[in-house]
Amino acid sequence: MKRRNFFKFAAAVPVVAMVPGLSHAALASASPKKILVVGGGMGGAAAARYLKLWGGNVVEVYLITKDASYSTCIQSNLVITGAQPLSSITRNYSVLSSSGINVQQNQVTGIKQDGAQVLVSFSTPPKLHTPSQYDHVILSPGMGPIPDSIPGETRDFSLSFWEGNKALDLKNALDHIPNKGTFVISIPSGAYKGSLAPYGRAFAVADYLQSRNCKIIVIDGHADFVSQKNDFVAALKSFGSHLLQTPSKYSYYAGGTVEYYPGATLNSVSLKDKILHTNLPINFGSTKDGDIPYHAANVIPPQKANLDFASALLEGGAFAPVNAQTFASTVTGYSHVYVIGDAAFLPLPTTPATSVPKSGHAAVDEAKIAAAAILRKIAGRSPETSLVLSAVQYNAIRSTSAHKGVYAHAGYQWDQTHDSWVASGGFLGDPSNTKDQAANISQENYNQGLTWRNALLADAFGR
Ligand SMILES: Cc1cc2nc3c(=O)[nH]c(=O)nc-3n(C[C@H](O)[C@H](O)[C@H](O)COP(=O)(O)OP(=O)(O)OC[C@H]3O[C@@H](n4cnc5c(N)ncnc54)[C@H](O)[C@@H]3O)c2cc1C
């Protein structure tokens, strides 16, 4: 779907305080239920908000989250370059609280389903009147680093900077880079959230550091850009780089401010010497080929669902398998537990295997689908069958010298025959789909990205 039509479609959906396809009367006659939402990020905030908006007095909604406020990763690149304040990506829970949702700051440490009830434990005893037993639980705890996945990195992944609330820490590191210094960003081949954001971050940082003549090195675990290759090659060229090849036929982009090295393996990090040890057949000015000295680095670790407190839901995998139509866990004995957002596994029937991207936009859509499925179940109805969700990414390429960005969208619909999500349009995450991919680095994309981010946060947090 073209973006113009996508926005037109999104704007045309009426905001009604009713579960789609379910009358107020059908729900009003149901017996009241207690529902817990775990994780107050994009998916969790939206799930709590829509459960209450649609469920009214039939549901008591509890939202448990670790922190008093939430800073989204979405467009954190603009906070890193100082183009936007941290407050632009930060929301508290005041609107959700005032709309009748019981919001509490706490950490869930365990869940267990016992018959039709889900028993929940917390790191600190929950405040008075909070039951620890619920009829349904929605988990949206996001994803985080796989422990010890990068030799040499500390256990708290000191170079990760991949959460929204770490944006100012990376800005601080960039502000201490000397003239002609080097910033390296490392992208894992395994799962991570915000698939195109590392590329966006590299260009936004290059623009931010341009007056200091710094070099930006991107080492990518993938064989090529994850998608939007035309956009990112155009961006590389705009920063003066071009395609080069080693005698052994390894291809990369260099010669300008931003260098791009695909197919890279990060073997280890020397925090003390500030060197990234890679497999690259390139000399970066060190005694050993592949060793990259840095002044500041952003090493994105491979990630998995933040579900250590409910590891049974993973069935040994990195993400939780769910029913594609409702987001209820498919693990035996957990039918009243739903998993949405980055923590859920939504495979697509493709070869090679792919899945719905880890996306905040998708997490908000999934929240609404899970909330509707629960409320329909409470009303004794079967789940909706006409379901769609979208992944959307805007990435600024320049936010200091100019305001320019790129845009990517992918649409998915639930396929009843295969009980699976299937791609229905767009091209995010599908490098083989080249249609509609002409490079477009524009001010319109930059501005629309800000509008879209604000609308998405308002949809989830009510402001
Ligand atoms: C740099 C970057 C740029 C991105 N850009 C885009 C973009 O342009 N478009 C897009 O759609 N997506 C983007 N994303 C991805 C997006 O941020 C995530 O997909 C989205 O935040 C997932 O939402 P979630 O609800 O699953 O998890 P999160 O938003 O991560 O929220 C999880 C919440 O759960 C809390 N929590 C975790 N465990 C517990 C527990 N045990 N008890 C209580 N609380 C807990 C956490 O503290 C957190 O508040 C980007 C990501 C990055 C890193």
The ligand as an SDF file (V2000), in Angstrom:
LIG
                    3D

 53 58  0  0  0  0  0  0  0  0999 V2000
   16.6670    2.5990   17.8030 C   0  0  0  0  0  0  0  0  0  0  0  0
   15.3250    1.9640   17.5690 C   0  0  0  0  0  0  0  0  0  0  0  0
   14.4470    2.5290   16.6520 C   0  0  0  0  0  0  0  0  0  0  0  0
   13.2050    1.9450   16.4270 C   0  0  0  0  0  0  0  0  0  0  0  0
   12.3780    2.5010   15.4760 N   0  0  0  0  0  0  0  0  0  0  0  0
   11.1610    1.9660   15.2590 C   0  0  0  0  0  0  0  0  0  0  0  0
   10.2950    2.5390   14.2800 C   0  0  0  0  0  0  0  0  0  0  0  0
   10.6330    3.4930   13.5640 O   0  0  0  0  0  0  0  0  0  0  0  0
    9.0720    1.9720   14.1180 N   0  0  0  0  0  0  0  0  0  0  0  0
    8.6440    0.9140   14.8810 C   0  0  0  0  0  0  0  0  0  0  0  0
    7.4960    0.4790   14.7110 O   0  0  0  0  0  0  0  0  0  0  0  0
    9.4510    0.3390   15.8060 N   0  0  0  0  0  0  0  0  0  0  0  0
   10.7000    0.8290   16.0040 C   0  0  0  0  0  0  0  0  0  0  0  0
   11.5390    0.2560   16.9320 N   0  0  0  0  0  0  0  0  0  0  0  0
   11.1010   -0.9790   17.6380 C   0  0  0  0  0  0  0  0  0  0  0  0
   10.2060   -0.6700   18.8360 C   0  0  0  0  0  0  0  0  0  0  0  0
   10.8630    0.1730   19.7450 O   0  0  0  0  0  0  0  0  0  0  0  0
    9.8240   -1.9680   19.5490 C   0  0  0  0  0  0  0  0  0  0  0  0
    9.4370   -2.9170   18.5950 O   0  0  0  0  0  0  0  0  0  0  0  0
    8.6730   -1.7320   20.5250 C   0  0  0  0  0  0  0  0  0  0  0  0
    9.0960   -0.8780   21.5580 O   0  0  0  0  0  0  0  0  0  0  0  0
    8.1620   -3.0490   21.0990 C   0  0  0  0  0  0  0  0  0  0  0  0
    7.1460   -2.8090   22.0460 O   0  0  0  0  0  0  0  0  0  0  0  0
    6.9400   -3.8280   23.2720 P   0  0  0  0  0  0  0  0  0  0  0  0
    5.7310   -3.3810   24.0020 O   0  0  0  0  0  0  0  0  0  0  0  0
    7.0000   -5.2190   22.7730 O   0  0  0  0  0  0  0  0  0  0  0  0
    8.2450   -3.6440   24.1890 O   0  0  0  0  0  0  0  0  0  0  0  0
    8.8520   -2.3260   24.8560 P   0  0  0  0  0  0  0  0  0  0  0  0
    8.3490   -1.1160   24.1760 O   0  0  0  0  0  0  0  0  0  0  0  0
   10.3170   -2.5530   24.9110 O   0  0  0  0  0  0  0  0  0  0  0  0
    8.2620   -2.3080   26.3330 O   0  0  0  0  0  0  0  0  0  0  0  0
    8.5530   -3.3050   27.2800 C   0  0  0  0  0  0  0  0  0  0  0  0
    8.2290   -2.7550   28.6690 C   0  0  0  0  0  0  0  0  0  0  0  0
    8.0830   -3.8320   29.5810 O   0  0  0  0  0  0  0  0  0  0  0  0
    8.7690   -3.5280   30.7870 C   0  0  0  0  0  0  0  0  0  0  0  0
    9.0950   -4.8110   31.4240 N   0  0  0  0  0  0  0  0  0  0  0  0
    9.9090   -5.7840   30.9440 C   0  0  0  0  0  0  0  0  0  0  0  0
    9.9250   -6.8300   31.7910 N   0  0  0  0  0  0  0  0  0  0  0  0
    9.1000   -6.5240   32.8170 C   0  0  0  0  0  0  0  0  0  0  0  0
    8.7040   -7.2040   34.0100 C   0  0  0  0  0  0  0  0  0  0  0  0
    9.1660   -8.4170   34.3160 N   0  0  0  0  0  0  0  0  0  0  0  0
    7.8380   -6.5830   34.8610 N   0  0  0  0  0  0  0  0  0  0  0  0
    7.3610   -5.3390   34.5840 C   0  0  0  0  0  0  0  0  0  0  0  0
    7.7010   -4.6540   33.4680 N   0  0  0  0  0  0  0  0  0  0  0  0
    8.5590   -5.2380   32.5920 C   0  0  0  0  0  0  0  0  0  0  0  0
    9.9800   -2.7340   30.3090 C   0  0  0  0  0  0  0  0  0  0  0  0
   10.5510   -1.9950   31.3610 O   0  0  0  0  0  0  0  0  0  0  0  0
    9.3230   -1.8610   29.2320 C   0  0  0  0  0  0  0  0  0  0  0  0
    8.7400   -0.7060   29.7930 O   0  0  0  0  0  0  0  0  0  0  0  0
   12.8080    0.7970   17.1630 C   0  0  0  0  0  0  0  0  0  0  0  0
   13.6940    0.2250   18.0910 C   0  0  0  0  0  0  0  0  0  0  0  0
   14.9490    0.7920   18.2730 C   0  0  0  0  0  0  0  0  0  0  0  0
   15.8810    0.1560   19.2730 C   0  0  0  0  0  0  0  0  0  0  0  0
  1  2  1  0
  2  3  1  0
  2 52  2  0
  3  4  2  0
  4  5  1  0
  4 50  1  0
  5  6  2  0
  6  7  1  0
  6 13  1  0
  7  8  2  0
  7  9  1  0
  9 10  1  0
 10 11  2  0
 10 12  1  0
 12 13  2  0
 13 14  1  0
 14 15  1  0
 14 50  1  0
 15 16  1  0
 16 17  1  0
 16 18  1  0
 18 19  1  0
 18 20  1  0
 20 21  1  0
 20 22  1  0
 22 23  1  0
 23 24  1  0
 24 25  2  0
 24 26  1  0
 24 27  1  0
 27 28  1  0
 28 29  2  0
 28 30  1  0
 28 31  1  0
 31 32  1  0
 32 33  1  0
 33 34  1  0
 33 48  1  0
 34 35  1  0
 35 36  1  0
 35 46  1  0
 36 37  1  0
 36 45  1  0
 37 38  2  0
 38 39  1  0
 39 40  1  0
 39 45  2  0
 40 41  1  0
 40 42  2  0
 42 43  1  0
 43 44  2  0
 44 45  1  0
 46 47  1  0
 46 48  1  0
 48 49  1  0
 50 51  2  0
 51 52  1  0
 52 53  1  0
M  END
$$$$
